[in-house]
Amino acid sequence: MRAILAVAHCYGSILGTSWHLILETLQHLVWIIGFRPSTGGILKHVGITSDNTNSANSPVIVTGATADLPILSAMLSRLFESSKYLDDVALHHLIDALIRLSIESMKVAVNIREPSLFAIVKILETGSANLNRIDVWWKPISFN
């Protein structure tokens, strides 16, 4: 996951339509790890409930890897916060990929129990980081 985040962070300005593949991969990894949206729109690990049992439908994580979870969550958030440094075209590609991923997640959610909120959470983070460029990213969101 770190490698994918590093590629997206370093080469985000030239990924173009490849953003969709990167985001789709990150969405699957986030589900495997067990990140869920918390207050404020940040994805955090919620694999263990207060009674120390695995929460329903939550993937299992090896205990040794749990130390890296806060780091991965921060890296994931920083990726979308750093979208403010992307040029307008690259930001548009990122937003377009997030919208496509959100639409795909909604279609899948019709057939299964729990929709993925990854794309929605990341649209929120990206929008917050780019409020000064609302004209660039709002049009693709409002069009769909």
WOWOKA-V226107 format. One line per field, one symbol per residue. ss: DSSP state (H for helix, E for strand, - for the rest). psi: psi as a letter, one per 40 degrees, with the letter a starting at -180 (. if undefined). burial: b if it has 24 or more other C-alpha atoms within 12 Angstrom, else e. A space follows every 10 residues. Layout:
ss->???
psi->???
burial->???
//
This chain:
ss->-HHHHHHHHH HHHH-HHHHH HHHHHHHHHH HHH-EEE--- --EEE--E-- ---E------ --HHHHHHHH HHHHHHHHHH HHHHH--HHH HHHHHHHHHH HHHHHHHHHH H------HHH HHHHHHHHH- HHHHHHHHHH HHH-
psi->dddddddddd edeedbeedd dddddddddd dddfiihahe ehhihfdhid efihihehih hhddeddedd dddddddddd deeeeiiddd dddddddddd dddddddddd eidhiheddd ddddddddef defdddeddd ddd.
burial->beebbeebbe ebbebbeebb ebbbebbebb bebbbbbeee bbbbbbbeee eeeeeeeeee eeeeeeeebe ebbebbbbbb bbbbebebeb bbbbbbbbbb bbeebeeeee eeeeebbbbb bbbbbbbbbb eeeeebbbee beee
//
